[in-house]
Amino acid sequence: MNSEATTEGAPGSAVQLTPPRPKALISWSSGKDGAFALHEVRRAGEFDIVGALTTVTETFGRVSIHGVRQEILQAQCEAAGLPPRIVPIPYPCPNAIYEARMGQAIAKAVQEGITHIIFGDLFLADIKAYREQKLAGTGITPVFPLWQRPTLPLAHAMIASGMEAYVATVDLKKMPAEFAGRKFDSHLLADLPDGVDPCGENGEFHTCVVAGPVFFAPDSGCRRRARRTRWICVLRSGDGKLNPCPLLGGSANIKRRSVGEA
């Protein structure tokens, strides 16, 4: 849907001009939180979502942190009707480089009339404050539609919406490797170790969405591409470093699962 002003009015009445909705980007990392934030914002209808902003680690060709292949990211964006806006970053990525490249992406968005970015953050106040600080004065306003929603009911709401997601990465200091590749459903929630947030907001795990209400096509192609590329799983250790994995050119005795595999 374009963001141009439209006209409304019954026959014989004065024509009223409907102002265009503000243009916004969705901060998209391929997982459930961003997907559900997009779903909620689209339902509210306040913003015209015109693209998906994603950092991709160019060394691996994967979504940063989540470890999802760029091919699957592309399928998600196509299915959601969102032009991808890729911000390439190296690995490892010094914060100065990250901020410089994100700054370039933000400046370009402002030039195109984009005024908001939607984030799927849940309760980490330092992350929210960082985003607000970095966007202050840029012309972009951050929006947090899921902020401080209790995460267990929120997780169940995501599942009830028809969203289909799988665990793409796990923090091995917080969760066993066996969770990698599992479907994000009520069974997984029941099996989570004590202290693990139901939405993984503390970085315990990250997900990849392959189907759901944010995708316009009944068969978005994301699940099919995920099976073909065997995207699972980049396991992450507690120090934030990637463990060696055959998919990344290293070697390790790590069990790999495809989407939907038990």
N, C-alpha and C positions, 0 to 999 in steps of 0.2 A: 504494500500500500504506500503510495507516495504521501508526502507531507505538505502538498499544496493545499491552499485554502479551498473549501468547497462551499456550495450554496445550498440552502434548504428553504422550503416554504411551500405552503399549500396554495392551490389555485386561488387567485384573487388576493392573496396576502403579500405583504412586503417580503422581498427576498432577504434572508439573513445570511451574513457571511460567517461561516464557521472557521475560526482561526486554526492554522495548522498545529499539529501536535509537535512538541519539542523532539528533535532528533536525538537518539541515544544509541550507544554501543553497549553490548553485553560483554562483560569480562568473562571469557569462555576458556575453561581449562579442560573441557571434554567430560566433566563429571556431573554428578547429580545435583550439587548445590547450585551451580551456574544454570543448569538446565531448569531446575525448579524455579529459580529466580526469574528466568525468562518466561516460564509458564505463568507465574503470578502477575508479572508486569503486563504481559499480553492480555490476560484476562481483565485487568483493571483498565486497559486501553488508554492510559495517560500519555504514553510515549510511542513514538514511531521508531522501532528498533531497526537500524539500518546496517548493522554489521556486527561481527564477532571479533573481539580483540583477544589475541592469543600470543603468548610467548612460546617460541619453539626453539629448543636447543639444537642449533644447526649441526653440532658435532655428531648427533645421533639421528637427527630428523624426527624428533619426538617432542610432544608437548612437554614443556618444562614441569618438573615435579611429578606429574601424573605418569609420564613415560609412555603415553599413547602415541602410536605411529601417526605421522602427518597425513597419511592416506586415509586413515579413519577420521581424523579431524576434518578433512575435506568432505568426506561423505556426510558427516554430521551437519556441516554448514549448508551443504546442498539440500539436505532433507529439511532443515529448519528454515530455508529460504533466507539465509544470512550470508552476505559476501564476507569471506574471511579477511581479516586484517592481521597478517602475521608480523610479529616483532621477533626477528632472529636474534638469539643471544648465544655466546660461546659457552663451552664447558671446560673448566669452571668459569663462572661469570662474576667478576668483581662488581660490587654494588654500583660503582661509578659508571661502568659500561651499561648495566641494566637501566639505571636512571636516565642516562643519556639517550638510549634507544627508545625507551618509553616516552621520554620528553619529545622526541621527534614525531612519534606516532600521535601524541596528544596534540601537538601543534598542527599537524596535518588535519586531524579531526576538526579542530576549531576553525580552520580555514574553510572546511566544507559545511560549516553551519551546525555541527554537532555540539550539543550543549550539556549532555549528561552521559555518565557511564554507570551501568547497573552492575552491582557486585553481589555475589552469593555468600558473603561473610555472615557468620552466625552469632558469635559472641566474643571473639578475640579483640579486645579493645585496642591493643597496641597496633594490630593490623589495620583496623578501621581508622585510627588516628593517623597512621602513616599515609594512608590513601588520601585522607582529607587534607593533610599537610602538603603533600606533593601536588595536589590538584588546585590548591588555593591560589587564586589569582590567574589561573590559566584560561578561564572561561568555561571550564568543565565542572559540573556539579556531580559528586558521587551520590548514588542512590543505593540503599540497602534494604530491599523488600523483605528479607528473611531475618532481619536483625533481632536477636534476643527471643526468637521463638523457641520454646522448649524442644530440645533436639530429638527426644524419643517420639513425641507426637508428630514432630515434623518428619522424621524418617518414615513413620507409618503413612503420613499424608502423601509423601513422595511415591511410596509403593502403591497406595490406593489409587493414585492418579493414572496408573498404567505405565509409569516409567519403568524401563528395564535397564538395569545397570549392573556392572560386574566390577569386582575389586581388581584394580590394575596395579597398585603398589601397596606394600605394607611396610611398616616400620618394625623391623625384627626385634627391637628392644621392647616393643609393646604388644606385639601379636605374633603368633606362630605363622610360619610360611604357608601352612595348609590353607589359610584364608585367601591366599592369592588365587584369583580366578573364580571365586565363588560369586554367585548371584546375590545382589543386594536385595534381600527379602526378609520376611519375618523370621525365617529359620536362622539366617545369619545374625539378625539382631539378638535372638535368644542365645546364640552361641558365643557372642562377644565376651572376651575376658573381662573380669571386674576392672573398672576404672577406664575402660575404653569408651569414648563418646559414641553414641549411636550413629552420628553422622561423620565420625572421624575428624572432628573439627580441630583437634590437637595434633593432627598429622599422623594419627595411628594408621590410617589407610586412605587411599584415594580411589576413585571409580572412573569408569568409562560408560557413558550412556549410549545404548544402541537402539532404543525404541522408546516411544512415549508421546505425550500430548504436544511436545514442542516440535515434533516432526510432522510435516504435512502429509507425507506419503505413508500409507499403511505399512509397506515394507520399505524402510528408508535405505536399505542397502548397507547400513552400518554393521549390522550383525553379520551379514555375508562377508563383508570385507575384513571384519575382525577375525572370522574363522580362517580366511585365506591367508592373512598375514601373521596369524598366531601371535597376537599382540601381548598376551599375558606371558610373563610378568616380570617387571623390573623390580627386584626386591631392594628395599632401601634400609640401610642400617641406621642406628640411632644417631650417628654423628653426621647424618645428612649426605653421606657419600653413597654412590651407586655401587652395589656389589657387582663383581664381574659376572657376566651372563653371556651365553652364546649369542643372544640376539644383539649384543653390543660389541661383539668381537672378542670377548674374553672367554673364560671357561669356568664353570662351577657346577657342582652337583645340585642343581636347582630344578625341582619338578616344574614343568611347564604345562599349562592347561589352555585349551581353546575355549572360546565363549560357549557356555552351556554344558561344558564337560563336567562330569561329577567329580 
